[in-house]
Amino acid sequence: MILSLVAGSFFMYSKRKATK
């Protein structure tokens, strides 16, 4: 589902922002 893709992308983005 697209929702899953969006959630994964958002999660990855949030994790990357938290790391930096």
N, CA, C and O atoms as a GROMACS GRO file, in nm:
protein
   80
    1MET      N    1   0.084  -0.122   0.000
    1MET     CA    2   0.000   0.000   0.000
    1MET      C    3   0.087   0.126   0.000
    1MET      O    4   0.200   0.126   0.049
    2ILE      N    5   0.035   0.229  -0.053
    2ILE     CA    6   0.112   0.356  -0.058
    2ILE      C    7   0.137   0.409   0.083
    2ILE      O    8   0.243   0.465   0.111
    3LEU      N    9   0.040   0.392   0.170
    3LEU     CA   10   0.056   0.442   0.307
    3LEU      C   11   0.182   0.383   0.370
    3LEU      O   12   0.257   0.452   0.439
    4SER      N   13   0.203   0.256   0.345
    4SER     CA   14   0.322   0.189   0.402
    4SER      C   15   0.448   0.256   0.347
    4SER      O   16   0.544   0.280   0.421
    5LEU      N   17   0.447   0.284   0.219
    5LEU     CA   18   0.566   0.346   0.157
    5LEU      C   19   0.590   0.484   0.217
    5LEU      O   20   0.703   0.520   0.249
    6VAL      N   21   0.485   0.559   0.232
    6VAL     CA   22   0.499   0.695   0.289
    6VAL      C   23   0.549   0.686   0.432
    6VAL      O   24   0.636   0.763   0.472
    7ALA      N   25   0.494   0.595   0.509
    7ALA     CA   26   0.535   0.581   0.650
    7ALA      C   27   0.684   0.543   0.654
    7ALA      O   28   0.759   0.597   0.736
    8GLY      N   29   0.725   0.452   0.569
    8GLY     CA   30   0.866   0.409   0.569
    8GLY      C   31   0.956   0.527   0.532
    8GLY      O   32   1.060   0.550   0.595
    9SER      N   33   0.916   0.600   0.431
    9SER     CA   34   0.999   0.714   0.386
    9SER      C   35   1.007   0.819   0.498
    9SER      O   36   1.115   0.870   0.529
   10PHE      N   37   0.894   0.848   0.558
   10PHE     CA   38   0.891   0.948   0.667
   10PHE      C   39   0.976   0.900   0.786
   10PHE      O   40   1.050   0.978   0.846
   11PHE      N   41   0.965   0.773   0.817
   11PHE     CA   42   1.041   0.718   0.931
   11PHE      C   43   1.191   0.729   0.904
   11PHE      O   44   1.269   0.769   0.990
   12MET      N   45   1.230   0.694   0.782
   12MET     CA   46   1.373   0.700   0.745
   12MET      C   47   1.420   0.846   0.753
   12MET      O   48   1.529   0.874   0.804
   13TYR      N   49   1.338   0.936   0.703
   13TYR     CA   50   1.376   1.078   0.704
   13TYR      C   51   1.393   1.127   0.850
   13TYR      O   52   1.488   1.197   0.883
   14SER      N   53   1.299   1.088   0.933
   14SER     CA   54   1.305   1.131   1.075
   14SER      C   55   1.431   1.073   1.141
   14SER      O   56   1.500   1.142   1.216
   15LYS      N   57   1.458   0.947   1.112
   15LYS     CA   58   1.575   0.882   1.173
   15LYS      C   59   1.703   0.954   1.124
   15LYS      O   60   1.796   0.976   1.202
   16ARG      N   61   1.705   0.988   0.997
   16ARG     CA   62   1.826   1.052   0.942
   16ARG      C   63   1.843   1.191   1.005
   16ARG      O   64   1.954   1.232   1.038
   17LYS      N   65   1.734   1.261   1.023
   17LYS     CA   66   1.742   1.396   1.083
   17LYS      C   67   1.789   1.383   1.229
   17LYS      O   68   1.865   1.467   1.278
   18ALA      N   69   1.744   1.280   1.296
   18ALA     CA   70   1.781   1.264   1.438
   18ALA      C   71   1.930   1.229   1.447
   18ALA      O   72   2.000   1.272   1.539
   19THR      N   73   1.977   1.152   1.351
   19THR     CA   74   2.120   1.112   1.356
   19THR      C   75   2.209   1.235   1.337
   19THR      O   76   2.311   1.249   1.404
   20LYS      N   77   2.169   1.322   1.244
   20LYS     CA   78   2.258   1.438   1.218
   20LYS      C   79   2.238   1.548   1.319
   20LYS      O   80   2.304   1.652   1.312
   0.00000   0.00000   0.00000
